[in-house]
Amino acid sequence: MSWPTQQGTYDAGDITLQSGARLPSARLSWRTHGTLSPARDNVIVYPTSYAAQHPDLAWLLGPDKILDPKRWFVVIPDMFGNGLSSSPSDTPDYPTLVTVHDNVQVQRRALSEMFGIDRVACVYGWSMGALQAYHWAALFSDAVERIVVNCGVARTSVHNQVFLRSLMATLEAAPQHVGNGRFSSEPKAAKRAFGRIYAAWALSQDFYRAGLHLGSAEKPNLGALDLESFLKTDWEDRFGVRPAADLYAQLQTWDASDISANALYDGDLEAALRAIKARVLLMPGATDLYFRTADNEAELPLLSNAALRPIPSIWGHRAGNPVANPADMQFIRSEVRAWLDQ
């Protein structure tokens, strides 16, 4: 990399969560890319997505990529439960639920105490990262100039919760499950089923109809020899390396995500959306099965300064994370860079 990077862990101490439970000796893993300007006015917060860790996000950074670390100071905080920040896999008394609200509160405190950052130019997030971006804008309305909600929503929809709870039930059905999302040993068969369920949701019907999971299809594609190979290498292996307890904990975080579920808004989603002062770029995937364009269309009239730019792609949820799709990458890059220049 031709730009400075830093990496470390912020020790947050014992924190009281929204639920009233305590997360003891909380640790927030982080990595930065770029140089903080003397005025501290070039900060982009880039939170992690489901089961991802900060190295998984680095592909998006570069002078010719979506976020340019030669211009921006990009801070990637690892979400609780992802195996690098405090997680069930390394915290025996990890609480039942750590919310997105809990995550962003610690993230903001970490930025202030470590770098003296009290205001951010942008929060950019994909998927669960987008849920965190929305929370930043709603909870810290005077401290956030822009957000990019890339395949995300203000409140997890009921349809999305059906998917999430099917994954929870799959893990709970494992004989190794001892209750409360904890396991006596890794439930390999359940995680195999988990990955296969995920594969049906993360990419669209149109994607599979075009055979883009196969190397024999028109490029870009995901390069698999056949469907079974694709399910194993792209999905079973992907989730197989993550502890089941961490996967379960982050499902609960996702399921409960709601920018209005706090004392500030008392469940009033409309009030939470109207309170956002940041300029909001909504970028749903046109064929995303989790976070649909219709969800963002419903939010748009309630936001004071927002634009809706659906990603015109058949890659479903993966359109917002286009590691293997140059066309989607270029679309997102163009829209995000124009947004950051405003």
C-alpha positions as CSV (number, residue, x, y, z in Angstrom):
1,M,0.0,0.0,0.0
2,S,1.3,3.4,-0.9
3,W,-0.4,5.2,2.0
4,P,0.0,5.1,5.8
5,T,-1.9,2.6,7.9
6,Q,-2.4,2.1,11.6
7,Q,-3.9,-0.7,13.5
8,G,-4.8,-1.3,17.1
9,T,-7.4,-2.0,19.8
10,Y,-9.4,0.5,21.8
11,D,-10.0,-0.6,25.4
12,A,-13.4,0.7,26.2
13,G,-13.6,-0.8,29.7
14,D,-16.8,-2.2,31.1
15,I,-19.7,-0.7,29.2
16,T,-23.4,-0.7,29.9
17,L,-25.4,-1.7,26.9
18,Q,-28.9,-0.6,25.7
19,S,-30.3,-3.7,27.3
20,G,-28.8,-2.8,30.7
21,A,-26.4,-5.7,30.5
22,R,-22.6,-5.2,30.9
23,L,-20.0,-6.0,28.3
24,P,-16.8,-6.4,30.5
25,S,-13.4,-5.2,29.3
26,A,-14.8,-4.2,25.9
27,R,-12.3,-4.1,23.1
28,L,-12.8,-2.4,19.7
29,S,-10.4,-3.5,17.0
30,W,-9.7,-0.9,14.3
31,R,-7.5,-0.1,11.3
32,T,-6.9,3.2,9.6
33,H,-5.9,4.1,6.0
34,G,-4.5,7.5,5.1
35,T,-3.4,10.6,7.0
36,L,-5.6,12.6,9.3
37,S,-5.6,16.2,8.2
38,P,-4.5,18.9,10.7
39,A,-8.1,20.2,10.8
40,R,-9.4,16.6,11.3
41,D,-11.9,17.3,8.5
42,N,-11.1,14.3,6.2
43,V,-12.5,11.5,8.2
44,I,-14.5,8.6,6.7
45,V,-15.8,5.9,9.1
46,Y,-16.1,2.6,7.2
47,P,-17.7,0.0,9.5
48,T,-17.6,-3.7,8.9
49,S,-20.4,-5.9,7.5
50,Y,-21.8,-9.3,8.7
51,A,-19.0,-11.8,9.6
52,A,-16.4,-9.5,7.9
53,Q,-13.2,-8.2,9.5
54,H,-11.2,-5.2,8.6
55,P,-8.8,-7.0,6.2
56,D,-11.9,-8.0,4.1
57,L,-12.7,-4.4,3.4
58,A,-9.3,-3.2,2.1
59,W,-10.1,-4.1,-1.5
60,L,-12.3,-1.0,-1.8
61,L,-9.6,1.4,-0.8
62,G,-7.2,3.1,-3.3
63,P,-6.7,6.1,-5.5
64,D,-8.6,4.4,-8.3
65,K,-11.1,2.6,-6.0
66,I,-14.2,3.8,-4.2
67,L,-12.5,5.5,-1.2
68,D,-9.2,7.2,-1.8
69,P,-6.9,7.0,1.3
70,K,-4.6,9.6,-0.2
71,R,-7.4,12.1,0.3
72,W,-9.4,10.6,3.2
73,F,-8.5,9.3,6.6
74,V,-10.5,6.1,6.6
75,V,-11.2,4.5,9.9
76,I,-12.5,0.9,9.9
77,P,-13.9,-0.2,13.3
78,D,-14.5,-3.9,13.7
79,M,-18.1,-4.6,14.8
80,F,-18.6,-6.4,18.1
81,G,-19.0,-10.1,17.5
82,N,-16.8,-10.3,14.4
83,G,-13.9,-12.1,16.2
84,L,-11.5,-9.2,16.3
85,S,-13.5,-6.8,18.6
86,S,-15.1,-8.3,21.7
87,S,-17.0,-11.4,20.7
88,P,-18.7,-14.5,22.2
89,S,-15.7,-16.6,20.9
90,D,-13.3,-14.8,23.3
91,T,-15.7,-13.3,25.9
92,P,-17.3,-16.0,28.1
93,D,-19.9,-13.6,29.6
94,Y,-20.7,-11.9,26.3
95,P,-24.2,-10.4,26.6
96,T,-27.2,-11.9,24.7
97,L,-27.6,-8.8,22.5
98,V,-25.2,-6.1,21.5
99,T,-27.0,-3.6,19.3
100,V,-25.9,-1.4,16.4
101,H,-26.6,1.5,18.8
102,D,-24.1,-0.1,21.3
103,N,-21.5,-0.4,18.5
104,V,-21.6,3.1,17.2
105,Q,-21.5,4.6,20.7
106,V,-18.2,3.0,21.3
107,Q,-16.9,3.8,17.8
108,R,-17.6,7.5,18.4
109,R,-15.9,7.5,21.8
110,A,-12.9,5.7,20.3
111,L,-12.5,8.2,17.5
112,S,-12.7,11.1,20.0
113,E,-10.3,9.7,22.6
114,M,-7.7,8.2,20.2
115,F,-7.6,10.8,17.4
116,G,-9.4,13.9,18.7
117,I,-12.1,13.4,16.1
118,D,-15.5,14.9,17.0
119,R,-17.0,15.3,13.5
120,V,-16.8,13.0,10.5
121,A,-17.0,13.9,6.8
122,C,-18.8,10.7,5.9
123,V,-19.8,7.2,7.2
124,Y,-19.7,4.7,4.4
125,G,-21.2,1.3,4.9
126,W,-22.4,-1.8,3.0
127,S,-25.0,-4.2,4.5
128,M,-24.5,-4.2,8.3
129,G,-22.0,-1.4,7.7
130,A,-24.9,0.6,6.2
131,L,-27.0,-0.1,9.3
132,Q,-24.2,1.5,11.3
133,A,-23.9,4.4,8.9
134,Y,-27.6,5.2,9.4
135,H,-27.2,5.0,13.2
136,W,-24.3,7.4,13.1
137,A,-26.5,10.0,11.3
138,A,-29.5,9.5,13.5
139,L,-27.7,9.4,16.9
140,F,-25.0,12.1,16.2
141,S,-26.9,14.4,13.9
142,D,-24.5,17.4,14.5
143,A,-21.4,15.4,14.0
144,V,-21.9,13.7,10.6
145,E,-21.8,15.5,7.3
146,R,-22.7,12.7,5.0
147,I,-23.5,9.0,4.9
148,V,-23.5,6.4,2.2
149,V,-26.1,3.7,2.9
150,N,-25.0,1.0,0.5
151,C,-27.5,-1.8,0.6
152,G,-29.0,-1.0,4.0
153,V,-32.1,0.4,5.8
154,A,-33.0,2.5,8.8
155,R,-34.9,-0.5,10.4
156,T,-34.5,-4.1,9.6
157,S,-37.6,-5.3,7.7
158,V,-39.8,-8.1,8.8
159,H,-39.0,-10.0,5.6
160,N,-35.3,-9.7,6.4
161,Q,-35.9,-10.9,9.9
162,V,-37.5,-14.0,8.5
163,F,-34.2,-14.8,6.8
164,L,-32.1,-14.0,9.9
165,R,-34.2,-16.1,12.2
166,S,-34.1,-19.0,9.8
167,L,-30.3,-18.8,10.1
168,M,-30.6,-18.6,13.9
169,A,-32.8,-21.6,13.9
170,T,-30.4,-23.6,11.8
171,L,-27.6,-23.0,14.3
172,E,-30.0,-23.6,17.3
173,A,-30.9,-27.0,15.8
174,A,-27.3,-28.2,16.0
175,P,-26.7,-30.8,18.8
176,Q,-23.8,-28.7,19.9
177,H,-26.0,-25.8,20.7
178,V,-26.2,-25.3,24.5
179,G,-28.6,-22.4,24.5
180,N,-28.4,-18.6,24.1
181,G,-26.3,-18.9,20.9
182,R,-23.5,-20.8,22.5
183,F,-22.0,-24.1,21.5
184,S,-20.1,-26.9,23.1
185,S,-18.0,-27.3,20.0
186,E,-18.3,-26.0,16.4
187,P,-21.4,-27.2,14.7
188,K,-19.9,-28.1,11.3
189,A,-23.0,-29.6,9.7
190,A,-25.2,-26.7,10.9
191,K,-22.7,-24.1,9.5
192,R,-22.7,-26.0,6.2
193,A,-26.5,-25.7,6.0
194,F,-26.1,-22.0,7.1
195,G,-23.8,-21.2,4.2
196,R,-26.2,-22.9,1.7
197,I,-29.2,-20.9,3.0
198,Y,-27.2,-17.7,2.7
199,A,-26.2,-18.4,-0.9
200,A,-29.9,-18.3,-1.9
201,W,-30.4,-14.8,-0.5
202,A,-27.1,-13.0,-1.2
203,L,-27.5,-13.3,-5.0
204,S,-30.6,-12.7,-7.1
205,Q,-32.7,-15.1,-9.0
206,D,-31.6,-13.3,-12.2
207,F,-27.9,-13.9,-11.3
208,Y,-28.5,-17.6,-11.0
209,R,-30.6,-17.7,-14.1
210,A,-27.7,-16.2,-16.0
211,G,-25.4,-18.9,-14.5
212,L,-23.0,-16.2,-13.2
213,H,-21.9,-18.5,-10.4
214,L,-20.1,-20.6,-13.0
215,G,-16.8,-20.0,-14.7
216,S,-18.3,-21.0,-18.0
217,A,-20.7,-18.0,-18.0
218,E,-20.1,-14.7,-19.5
219,K,-17.7,-12.6,-17.5
220,P,-17.7,-11.3,-14.9
221,N,-18.7,-14.4,-13.0
222,L,-17.7,-16.2,-9.8
223,G,-15.8,-18.9,-11.5
224,A,-17.1,-22.1,-10.0
225,L,-16.9,-25.4,-11.8
226,D,-20.4,-26.4,-10.9
227,L,-23.2,-25.6,-8.4
228,E,-21.9,-27.9,-5.7
229,S,-18.4,-26.5,-5.9
230,F,-19.8,-23.0,-5.7
231,L,-21.8,-23.7,-2.6
232,K,-18.8,-25.2,-0.9
233,T,-16.0,-22.8,-1.8
234,D,-18.1,-19.5,-1.8
235,W,-20.4,-20.2,1.1
236,E,-19.7,-23.3,3.2
237,D,-16.0,-22.4,3.5
238,R,-16.7,-18.7,4.0
239,F,-18.8,-19.2,7.1
240,G,-17.0,-22.4,8.2
241,V,-14.0,-20.4,9.4
242,R,-16.1,-18.2,11.7
243,P,-17.1,-19.4,15.2
244,A,-20.8,-20.2,15.3
245,A,-21.3,-18.1,18.5
246,D,-20.0,-15.0,16.7
247,L,-22.2,-15.7,13.7
248,Y,-25.2,-16.0,16.0
249,A,-24.5,-12.9,17.9
250,Q,-24.2,-10.7,14.8
251,L,-27.5,-12.2,13.5
252,Q,-29.1,-10.9,16.6
253,T,-27.5,-7.5,16.2
254,W,-28.8,-7.3,12.6
255,D,-32.3,-8.5,13.5
256,A,-32.7,-5.8,16.2
257,S,-31.3,-2.9,14.0
258,D,-33.5,0.2,14.2
259,I,-32.3,3.8,14.3
260,S,-35.3,4.8,16.4
261,A,-35.0,2.0,19.1
262,N,-33.4,4.2,21.7
263,A,-34.3,6.8,24.3
264,L,-33.7,9.6,21.8
265,Y,-36.6,8.6,19.5
266,D,-38.6,6.1,21.5
267,G,-39.4,3.9,18.5
268,D,-40.6,6.7,16.3
269,L,-38.9,5.9,13.0
270,E,-40.3,8.9,11.2
271,A,-38.9,11.2,13.8
272,A,-35.5,9.6,13.7
273,L,-35.3,9.9,9.9
274,R,-36.5,13.6,10.0
275,A,-33.8,14.4,12.6
276,I,-31.0,13.4,10.3
277,K,-29.0,16.4,9.2
278,A,-26.4,14.6,7.2
279,R,-26.6,14.3,3.4
280,V,-27.7,10.8,2.7
281,L,-26.9,8.7,-0.3
282,L,-29.1,5.7,-0.5
283,M,-27.6,3.0,-2.8
284,P,-29.8,-0.2,-2.7
285,G,-29.0,-3.0,-5.1
286,A,-31.8,-3.2,-7.7
287,T,-32.2,-6.9,-7.1
288,D,-31.2,-7.1,-3.4
289,L,-33.4,-9.5,-1.5
290,Y,-32.4,-8.2,2.0
291,F,-32.6,-4.4,1.7
292,R,-34.9,-3.5,-1.2
293,T,-35.1,-0.4,-3.2
294,A,-38.7,0.0,-2.0
295,D,-37.5,0.2,1.6
296,N,-35.2,3.2,0.7
297,E,-38.0,4.7,-1.4
298,A,-40.2,4.8,1.7
299,E,-37.4,6.5,3.7
300,L,-36.4,9.1,1.1
301,P,-39.3,11.6,1.6
302,L,-38.5,11.7,5.4
303,L,-34.9,12.7,4.9
304,S,-34.1,16.4,4.5
305,N,-31.2,16.0,2.1
306,A,-31.0,12.7,0.3
307,A,-30.7,11.0,-3.0
308,L,-31.6,7.5,-4.2
309,R,-29.2,5.8,-6.6
310,P,-30.1,2.1,-7.0
311,I,-27.2,0.0,-8.3
312,P,-28.5,-1.4,-11.7
313,S,-27.3,-4.9,-11.2
314,I,-28.5,-8.5,-11.1
315,W,-25.9,-9.4,-8.5
316,G,-28.4,-9.0,-5.7
317,H,-27.0,-8.0,-2.3
318,R,-23.5,-8.6,-3.7
319,A,-23.9,-5.7,-6.1
320,G,-23.0,-3.4,-3.2
321,N,-19.8,-5.3,-2.5
322,P,-18.5,-5.8,-6.1
323,V,-15.1,-7.4,-5.5
324,A,-15.6,-9.4,-8.7
325,N,-17.8,-7.1,-10.7
326,P,-16.1,-4.1,-12.4
327,A,-19.3,-2.6,-13.7
328,D,-20.9,-2.4,-10.3
329,M,-17.6,-1.1,-8.8
330,Q,-17.5,1.7,-11.4
331,F,-21.1,2.7,-10.7
332,I,-20.6,2.9,-7.0
333,R,-17.2,4.6,-7.3
334,S,-18.7,7.3,-9.6
335,E,-21.8,7.9,-7.3
336,V,-19.8,7.9,-4.1
337,R,-17.0,10.2,-5.3
338,A,-19.6,12.7,-6.6
339,W,-21.3,12.6,-3.2
340,L,-18.1,13.2,-1.4
341,D,-17.3,16.2,-3.6
342,Q,-20.6,17.9,-2.7
